Amino acid sequence: MSLGQTLFASRLPWPADWPAIFGRAAPLLIEVGFGSGQFLLELAEQRPEANILGLEISLPSLRKVERKLARASFRHVRLLQATAQTVLWALCLPGSANGLAINFPDPWPKAAHHHRRLISDRFLHLAATRLPAGSHLDIATDHDDYAAWIAERLERTPYFDSRLATPFTTQEEARLGTKYEAKALAGGRLCRYFLWRRNETAAPNVFPIPQELPMPHAVVTLPLTLDQIQDGFATGSLLPRRWTAGHTSVRLNDLYRAVTHDALLFDAYVNEEPLDQRLLLVITQRRPGEFLLHLHEVGFPRPTAGVHFAIHCLAAWLTELHPEARLVHHNLLIEVPGT
Ligand SMILES: C[S@@+](CC[C@H](N)C(=O)[O-])C[C@H]1O[C@@H](n2cnc3c(N)ncnc32)[C@H](O)[C@@H]1O
């Protein structure tokens, strides 16, 4: 489950068993995007009674902070490679996180990239389902436009109230610092600190913990060889290689040929809330004209509804190759996920 002190969200069960991971039951405080780890380590120092969870997507940051943690020998801190969205949605039961600190989230300044901003109405709703009333949500930014964006969303969410008389402050003496903040202040940029609290308003839990389904498979018959199917991918530029349904999308990136057995391996993206997976979908020839479509185990893929949809899309792609092609058997959850 862990490599050094770093946990990988892709390997943890949904939801995670936090008391087992920390070796004790204690309030769970989460820092999103800990970067250099300065805030996380100071928080660990200040809150020995809490379980402290640091989230990062950057491996170099994880490695660096892992070394710092080993030197400090804290027993109540864990690092997790994951996005905040995945952790809150898939790993945390409703009400199971007791504080969320988001320090200088990436501002994504271009309008075309605003949809990538972490703070959104949906994210605040998700956070509201995982944080019990009274828990703190602290956000800091030095980016003027993102600050206005965050203020707008916080002010319209029914689930959080400011702990101040204003949406944010620019002076927060008691605050633990971050590396990014020090740079911003040295560069003369104004930092805004949003200090909010989860209120008593019930937040409908529209973010169910994802389920792992049976390993998906399908059998397609068609009068083609693997070589011809391979050619179909190489030359079939008119056939779709990307499918979208609701919040789920599947893309076939490339195709590889196994050399020891009769199989084609499709490198594919499966993007579904709350997780994105890059995995291998396989077409194995069982006998001439009969093909088994399944998921390769490399990379420990999780057989989610999105992955069932991916096998369904691959079957659809294969059956487009020949008018006599038939889907003869499958165990797929065919309801299109995310709709
Ligand atoms: C601008 S840096 C700030 C780092 C640190 N908090 C600081 O103030 O010095 C943003 C950090 O958030 C991480 N990050 C970006 N999106 C994330 C997400 N969805 N979940 C967790 N971390 C994320 C990035 O890898 C990066 O290290």
The ligand as a Tripos MOL2 file, in Angstrom:
@<TRIPOS>MOLECULE
LIG
   27    29     1     0     0
SMALL
NO_CHARGES

@<TRIPOS>ATOM
      1 C1          1.2060   26.6920   -6.4090 C.3       1 LIG1
      2 S1          1.6770   25.2260   -5.6300 S.3       1 LIG1
      3 C2          1.6020   25.6200   -3.9050 C.3       1 LIG1
      4 C3          2.4170   24.6870   -3.0610 C.3       1 LIG1
      5 C4          2.3290   24.9280   -1.5320 C.3       1 LIG1
      6 N1          0.9770   24.7700   -1.0420 N.3       1 LIG1
      7 C5          2.8510   26.2970   -1.1700 C.2       1 LIG1
      8 O1          2.0210   27.1700   -0.8520 O.co2     1 LIG1
      9 O2          4.0880   26.4970   -1.2110 O.co2     1 LIG1
     10 C6          0.2410   24.1760   -5.8480 C.3       1 LIG1
     11 C7          0.5040   22.7250   -5.4870 C.3       1 LIG1
     12 O3         -0.7160   21.9920   -5.5390 O.3       1 LIG1
     13 C8         -0.4980   20.7360   -6.1790 C.3       1 LIG1
     14 N2         -1.7940   20.3780   -6.7730 N.ar      1 LIG1
     15 C9         -2.3390   20.8730   -7.9140 C.ar      1 LIG1
     16 N3         -3.5740   20.3710   -8.1110 N.ar      1 LIG1
     17 C10        -3.8210   19.5410   -7.0620 C.ar      1 LIG1
     18 C11        -4.9230   18.7230   -6.6950 C.ar      1 LIG1
     19 N4         -6.0310   18.6800   -7.4600 N.pl3     1 LIG1
     20 N5         -4.8570   17.9880   -5.5540 N.ar      1 LIG1
     21 C12        -3.7190   18.0230   -4.7880 C.ar      1 LIG1
     22 N6         -2.6480   18.8000   -5.0830 N.ar      1 LIG1
     23 C13        -2.6970   19.5350   -6.2000 C.ar      1 LIG1
     24 C14         0.6020   21.0120   -7.1780 C.3       1 LIG1
     25 O4          1.3510   19.8530   -7.5000 O.3       1 LIG1
     26 C15         1.4650   22.0460   -6.4310 C.3       1 LIG1
     27 O5          2.4880   21.4320   -5.6710 O.3       1 LIG1
@<TRIPOS>BOND
     1     1     2 1
     2     2     3 1
     3     2    10 1
     4     3     4 1
     5     4     5 1
     6     5     6 1
     7     5     7 1
     8     7     8 2
     9     7     9 1
    10    10    11 1
    11    11    12 1
    12    11    26 1
    13    12    13 1
    14    13    14 1
    15    13    24 1
    16    14    15 ar
    17    14    23 ar
    18    15    16 ar
    19    16    17 ar
    20    17    18 ar
    21    17    23 ar
    22    18    19 1
    23    18    20 ar
    24    20    21 ar
    25    21    22 ar
    26    22    23 ar
    27    24    25 1
    28    24    26 1
    29    26    27 1
@<TRIPOS>SUBSTRUCTURE
     1 LIG1         1 GROUP 0 **** ****
